[in-house]
Every structure is written in C-alpha cells, then in structure tokens.
Amino acid sequence: LETDCPYCDIRRTHHSPQFVKTDIPKVAVKNYDPAKLAKERNEPCTMVQVLEAAAALLEVTEGELAAAAWENSLKMFSVGE
C-alpha cells in the first residue's frame, strides 16, 4: 500500500472515492489550517483511505489487507528473522 505522497490524492473524479469511508478535512492552501490537509496535497495520513479503497476493490476486509501489507513489510525489510 502507498499513498503516492505528495501527489495523486484520491479525488472525486477517480473511481476509488466510492469505496472510501474516512473523511479527512481539506482546505485551500491559502486558508492553511494545521488541523486540516491542504487541497490537492496528499499526506501519509491518507493511507487509511487507500486501504479502504484497495480492500473494497480486492474484495477482502480492511483487516486482511492491512495484515498482508504488514507481513509483506516485515519480509521486505527482513524484520523478525
């Protein structure tokens, strides 16, 4: 899983927003608010939205996909071996 930070956020014009459950407030860059994301800027905190969309598209639970991603990360970085 990845977010393509800092570009390529999940947008209403894409196919994936219909699967996203988590709403992350965004504001225009000129109205900066540290409690919200800047529009058209992607951040690591949007990973949950990527997980939601990918799980729906793969027809698995979010827990199953998160567990698989975690296990793949451990293997990739040789953690716990």
DSSP file with accessible surface (Angstrom, degrees, kcal/mol):
  #  RESIDUE AA STRUCTURE BP1 BP2  ACC     N-H-->O    O-->H-N    N-H-->O    O-->H-N    TCO  KAPPA ALPHA  PHI   PSI    X-CA   Y-CA   Z-CA
    1    1 A L              0   0   95      0, 0.0     2,-0.3     0, 0.0    46,-0.1   0.000 360.0 360.0 360.0 141.9    0.0    0.0    0.0
    2    2 A E        -     0   0  130     45,-0.1     0, 0.0     1,-0.0     0, 0.0  -0.982 360.0-144.9-153.3 160.6    1.2    3.5   -0.7
    3    3 A T        -     0   0   16     -2,-0.3    -1,-0.0     2,-0.0    40,-0.0   0.490  36.8-125.8-104.4  -6.9   -0.3    7.0   -1.0
    4    4 A D    >   -     0   0   82      1,-0.2     3,-1.4     2,-0.1    38,-0.1   0.888  48.3-135.4  57.9  37.5    1.8    8.5   -3.8
    5    5 A C  T 3  S+     0   0   51      1,-0.3    -1,-0.2    36,-0.1    38,-0.1  -0.401  73.2  14.6 -61.6 144.1    2.6   11.3   -1.4
    6    6 A P  T 3  S+     0   0   34      0, 0.0    36,-2.0     0, 0.0    -1,-0.3  -0.933 127.2  36.2 -93.9  11.8    2.7   14.2   -2.0
    7    7 A Y  S <  S+     0   0  167     -3,-1.4    34,-0.1    34,-0.2    33,-0.0  -0.668  89.8  48.0-116.3 175.1    0.7   13.9   -5.3
    8    8 A C        -     0   0   71     -2,-0.2    -1,-0.2    32,-0.1    33,-0.1   0.962  65.1-177.2  62.5  56.2   -2.1   11.9   -6.7
    9    9 A D        -     0   0   12     -3,-0.2     2,-0.6     1,-0.1    -1,-0.1  -0.297  41.4 -86.4 -74.0 166.6   -4.6   12.1   -3.9
   10   10 A I        -     0   0   43      6,-0.1     2,-0.3    36,-0.0    -1,-0.1  -0.685  57.9-171.3 -77.1 118.4   -8.0   10.3   -4.1
   11   11 A R    >   -     0   0   92     -2,-0.6     3,-2.1     1,-0.1     5,-0.1  -0.800  37.0-115.9-115.7 156.4  -10.3   12.6   -6.0
   12   12 A R  T 3  S+     0   0  237     -2,-0.3     6,-0.1     1,-0.3    -1,-0.1   0.757 114.5  61.0 -59.7 -24.7  -14.0   12.6   -6.7
   13   13 A T  T 3  S+     0   0  128      4,-0.0    -1,-0.3     3,-0.0     2,-0.1   0.559  93.8  81.5 -81.7  -7.7  -13.2   12.3  -10.4
   14   14 A H  S <  S-     0   0   81     -3,-2.1     4,-0.2     1,-0.1    -4,-0.0  -0.422  87.8-116.5 -90.1 172.4  -11.4    9.0   -9.8
   15   15 A H  S >  S+     0   0  123      1,-0.2     3,-0.8    -2,-0.1     4,-0.2   0.818 101.7  66.1 -77.4 -30.9  -13.0    5.5   -9.5
   16   16 A S  G >> S+     0   0   24      1,-0.2     3,-2.5     2,-0.1     4,-0.5   0.731  74.1  80.7 -73.6 -25.5  -11.9    4.9   -5.9
   17   17 A P  G >4 S+     0   0   36      0, 0.0     3,-1.3     0, 0.0    -1,-0.2   0.812  82.1  68.5 -56.8 -26.1  -13.8    7.6   -3.8
   18   18 A Q  G <4 S+     0   0  130     -3,-0.8    -2,-0.1     1,-0.3    -3,-0.1   0.741 102.5  46.8 -64.4 -18.0  -16.9    5.5   -3.8
   19   19 A F  G <4 S+     0   0   53     -3,-2.5     2,-0.4    -4,-0.2    -1,-0.3   0.522  88.8 103.4 -98.9  -8.4  -15.1    3.0   -1.5
   20   20 A V    <<  +     0   0   34     -3,-1.3    29,-0.1    -4,-0.5    30,-0.1  -0.637  36.9 172.3 -83.6 130.4  -13.6    5.5    0.9
   21   21 A K        +     0   0  152     -2,-0.4     2,-0.5    28,-0.1    -1,-0.1   0.713  55.5  82.9-103.1 -31.9  -15.3    5.7    4.3
   22   22 A T        -     0   0   49     26,-0.1     2,-0.5    24,-0.1    -1,-0.0  -0.680  65.3-152.3 -84.8 122.9  -12.9    8.0    6.2
   23   23 A D        -     0   0  137     -2,-0.5    -2,-0.0    -3,-0.0    -1,-0.0  -0.837   8.7-169.3 -95.4 124.3  -13.4   11.8    5.6
   24   24 A I        -     0   0   30     -2,-0.5    12,-0.1    22,-0.0    -2,-0.0  -0.960  25.5-124.6-114.3 112.1  -10.2   13.8    6.0
   25   25 A P        -     0   0   63      0, 0.0    12,-2.4     0, 0.0     2,-0.3  -0.278  31.1-172.3 -59.4 137.5  -11.0   17.6    6.0
   26   26 A K  E     -a   37   0A  54     10,-0.2     2,-0.3    14,-0.0    12,-0.2  -0.961   7.0-171.0-130.9 149.5   -9.1   19.6    3.5
   27   27 A V  E     -a   38   0A  27     10,-2.6    12,-2.9    -2,-0.3     6,-0.1  -0.928  37.6 -85.2-133.9 160.3   -8.8   23.4    2.9
   28   28 A A    >   -     0   0   30     -2,-0.3     3,-1.8    10,-0.2    12,-0.1  -0.324  42.3-115.7 -61.2 146.9   -7.4   25.6    0.2
   29   29 A V  G >  S+     0   0  106      1,-0.3     3,-1.2    10,-0.2    -1,-0.1   0.881 115.9  59.0 -54.6 -38.1   -3.6   26.2    0.6
   30   30 A K  G 3  S+     0   0  184      1,-0.3    -1,-0.3     2,-0.0    -2,-0.1   0.723 103.7  52.9 -67.8 -18.0   -4.3   29.9    1.1
   31   31 A N  G <  S-     0   0   99     -3,-1.8    -1,-0.3     2,-0.1    -2,-0.1  -0.175  87.1-174.7-106.3  39.9   -6.6   29.1    4.1
   32   32 A Y    <   +     0   0  175     -3,-1.2    -3,-0.1     1,-0.1     5,-0.1   0.025  10.2 174.8 -44.0 133.3   -3.9   27.0    5.8
   33   33 A D    >   -     0   0   53      3,-0.3     3,-2.4    -6,-0.1    -6,-0.1  -0.947  28.8-145.0-142.4 119.0   -5.1   25.2    9.0
   34   34 A P  T 3  S+     0   0  105      0, 0.0    -2,-0.1     0, 0.0     4,-0.1   0.706 100.3  60.1 -62.6 -14.5   -2.8   22.8   10.8
   35   35 A A  T 3  S+     0   0   84      2,-0.1     2,-0.3    -3,-0.0    -3,-0.0   0.478 106.9  52.0 -88.7  -2.7   -5.7   20.6   11.7
   36   36 A K  S <  S-     0   0   88     -3,-2.4    -3,-0.3   -12,-0.1   -10,-0.2  -0.921  84.4-110.0-132.8 158.2   -6.6   20.0    8.0
   37   37 A L  E     -a   26   0A  21    -12,-2.4   -10,-2.6    -2,-0.3     2,-0.3  -0.563  35.6-110.4 -82.5 151.6   -4.9   18.9    4.9
   38   38 A A  E >   -a   27   0A  26    -12,-0.2     3,-1.5    -2,-0.2   -10,-0.2  -0.636  42.8-102.2 -78.3 135.9   -4.2   21.3    2.0
   39   39 A K  T 3  S+     0   0  123    -12,-2.9   -10,-0.2    -2,-0.3     3,-0.1  -0.264 105.5  17.5 -57.3 145.7   -6.3   20.5   -1.0
   40   40 A E  T 3  S+     0   0  141      1,-0.2     2,-0.4   -12,-0.1    -1,-0.3   0.670 103.6 108.5  62.7  19.5   -4.5   18.7   -3.8
   41   41 A R    <   -     0   0  100     -3,-1.5     2,-0.4   -34,-0.1    -1,-0.2  -0.992  57.5-151.2-123.2 132.3   -1.8   17.7   -1.4
   42   42 A N        -     0   0    5    -36,-2.0   -33,-0.0    -2,-0.4   -39,-0.0  -0.841  14.1-174.4-104.9 140.7   -1.5   14.1   -0.3
   43   43 A E    >   -     0   0   58     -2,-0.4     3,-2.2   -38,-0.1     4,-0.1  -0.899  40.4-104.7-129.5 160.8   -0.1   13.1    3.1
   44   44 A P  G >  S+     0   0   88      0, 0.0     3,-2.1     0, 0.0     4,-0.2   0.798 112.4  72.6 -57.3 -26.9    0.8    9.8    4.8
   45   45 A C  G >  S+     0   0   76      1,-0.3     3,-0.8     2,-0.1     4,-0.2   0.687  83.7  69.2 -65.5 -13.7   -2.3   10.1    7.0
   46   46 A T  G X>  +     0   0    2     -3,-2.2     4,-1.5     1,-0.2     3,-1.0   0.466  67.5 100.4 -83.3   3.4   -4.5    9.3    3.9
   47   47 A M  H <> S+     0   0   66     -3,-2.1     4,-2.8     1,-0.3    -1,-0.2   0.859  73.6  62.4 -55.0 -34.9   -3.2    5.8    3.9
   48   48 A V  H <> S+     0   0   54     -3,-0.8     4,-2.5     1,-0.2    -1,-0.3   0.889 102.0  50.5 -61.0 -35.8   -6.4    4.7    5.6
   49   49 A Q  H <> S+     0   0   21     -3,-1.0     4,-2.4     2,-0.2    -1,-0.2   0.891 109.4  50.2 -69.2 -37.8   -8.3    5.9    2.5
   50   50 A V  H  X S+     0   0   29     -4,-1.5     4,-3.0     2,-0.2     5,-0.3   0.929 111.1  50.0 -63.7 -43.0   -6.0    3.9    0.3
   51   51 A L  H  X S+     0   0   26     -4,-2.8     4,-2.6     1,-0.2     5,-0.3   0.931 110.7  49.3 -60.6 -46.1   -6.6    0.8    2.5
   52   52 A E  H  X S+     0   0    8     -4,-2.5     4,-1.9     2,-0.2    -2,-0.2   0.931 115.6  42.6 -60.3 -47.0  -10.3    1.3    2.3
   53   53 A A  H  X S+     0   0    5     -4,-2.4     4,-2.5     2,-0.2     5,-0.2   0.935 115.7  47.6 -67.8 -45.6  -10.4    1.6   -1.4
   54   54 A A  H  X S+     0   0   24     -4,-3.0     4,-2.4    -5,-0.2    -2,-0.2   0.916 111.1  51.3 -64.1 -41.8   -7.9   -1.2   -2.1
   55   55 A A  H  X>S+     0   0    2     -4,-2.6     5,-2.2    -5,-0.3     4,-0.7   0.921 111.5  47.8 -61.8 -43.5   -9.7   -3.6    0.2
   56   56 A A  H ><5S+     0   0   41     -4,-1.9     3,-0.7    -5,-0.3    -2,-0.2   0.930 113.3  47.4 -63.4 -43.8  -13.0   -3.0   -1.4
   57   57 A L  H 3<5S+     0   0   89     -4,-2.5    -1,-0.2     1,-0.2    -2,-0.2   0.854 115.8  44.5 -67.1 -33.4  -11.6   -3.4   -4.9
   58   58 A L  H 3<5S-     0   0  112     -4,-2.4    -1,-0.2    -5,-0.2    -2,-0.2   0.492 108.9-126.9 -87.3  -5.1   -9.8   -6.6   -3.9
   59   59 A E  T <<5 +     0   0  178     -3,-0.7     2,-0.3    -4,-0.7    -3,-0.2   0.905  69.5 116.7  57.5  46.9  -12.9   -7.8   -2.1
   60   60 A V  S   <S-     0   0   57     -5,-2.2    -1,-0.2    -6,-0.1    -2,-0.1  -0.886  71.6 -91.9-129.6 166.3  -11.1   -8.5    1.2
   61   61 A T     >  -     0   0   79     -2,-0.3     4,-2.3     1,-0.1     5,-0.2  -0.416  31.5-118.0 -76.0 159.4  -11.6   -6.9    4.6
   62   62 A E  H  > S+     0   0   54      1,-0.2     4,-2.8     2,-0.2     5,-0.2   0.886 116.9  54.6 -62.7 -36.6   -9.5   -3.9    5.6
   63   63 A G  H  > S+     0   0   50      2,-0.2     4,-2.4     1,-0.2    -1,-0.2   0.900 107.4  49.1 -63.0 -41.7   -8.1   -6.0    8.4
   64   64 A E  H  > S+     0   0  113      2,-0.2     4,-2.2     1,-0.2    -2,-0.2   0.923 114.1  45.2 -64.4 -43.9   -7.0   -8.8    6.0
   65   65 A L  H  X S+     0   0   24     -4,-2.3     4,-2.6     2,-0.2     5,-0.2   0.921 112.8  50.3 -68.3 -41.6   -5.3   -6.3    3.6
   66   66 A A  H  X S+     0   0   41     -4,-2.8     4,-2.5     1,-0.2    -2,-0.2   0.920 111.4  49.3 -62.2 -41.5   -3.6   -4.4    6.5
   67   67 A A  H  X S+     0   0   55     -4,-2.4     4,-2.7    -5,-0.2    -1,-0.2   0.917 111.5  48.6 -64.6 -42.0   -2.3   -7.7    7.9
   68   68 A A  H  X S+     0   0   45     -4,-2.2     4,-2.5     2,-0.2    -2,-0.2   0.918 112.0  48.9 -64.5 -42.5   -1.0   -8.8    4.5
   69   69 A A  H  X S+     0   0   23     -4,-2.6     4,-2.1     2,-0.2    -2,-0.2   0.907 111.9  49.6 -63.5 -40.6    0.7   -5.4    3.9
   70   70 A W  H  X S+     0   0  160     -4,-2.5     4,-2.3     2,-0.2    -2,-0.2   0.947 111.6  47.7 -63.6 -47.1    2.3   -5.6    7.4
   71   71 A E  H  X S+     0   0   98     -4,-2.7     4,-2.3     1,-0.2    -2,-0.2   0.900 111.2  51.2 -62.1 -40.8    3.6   -9.1    6.8
   72   72 A N  H  X S+     0   0   98     -4,-2.5     4,-2.8     1,-0.2    -1,-0.2   0.885 108.9  51.6 -63.6 -38.3    5.0   -8.1    3.4
   73   73 A S  H  X S+     0   0   54     -4,-2.1     4,-2.2     2,-0.2    -2,-0.2   0.913 109.0  50.0 -64.0 -44.0    6.8   -5.1    5.0
   74   74 A L  H  <>S+     0   0   39     -4,-2.3     5,-2.8     1,-0.2    -2,-0.2   0.920 114.3  45.1 -61.0 -42.3    8.3   -7.4    7.7
   75   75 A K  H ><5S+     0   0  134     -4,-2.3     3,-1.2     3,-0.2    -2,-0.2   0.921 111.1  52.8 -66.4 -43.9    9.6   -9.7    4.9
   76   76 A M  H 3<5S+     0   0  143     -4,-2.8    -1,-0.2     1,-0.3    -2,-0.2   0.890 117.6  36.7 -60.6 -39.9   10.8   -7.0    2.7
   77   77 A F  T 3<5S-     0   0  142     -4,-2.2    -1,-0.3    -5,-0.2    -2,-0.2   0.255 109.1-120.9 -99.4  12.5   12.9   -5.4    5.5
   78   78 A S  T X 5 +     0   0   79     -3,-1.2     3,-0.7     1,-0.2     2,-0.4   0.874  51.6 166.9  52.6  43.2   13.9   -8.8    7.0
   79   79 A V  T 3 < +     0   0   82     -5,-2.8    -1,-0.2     1,-0.2    -2,-0.1  -0.740  60.2  13.3 -89.9 132.5   12.4   -7.9   10.3
   80   80 A G  T 3         0   0   84     -2,-0.4    -1,-0.2     1,-0.3    -2,-0.1   0.600 360.0 360.0  84.1  10.5   11.9  -10.7   12.8
   81   81 A E    <         0   0  179     -3,-0.7    -1,-0.3    -7,-0.1    -6,-0.0  -0.728 360.0 360.0-102.3 360.0   14.1  -13.2   11.0
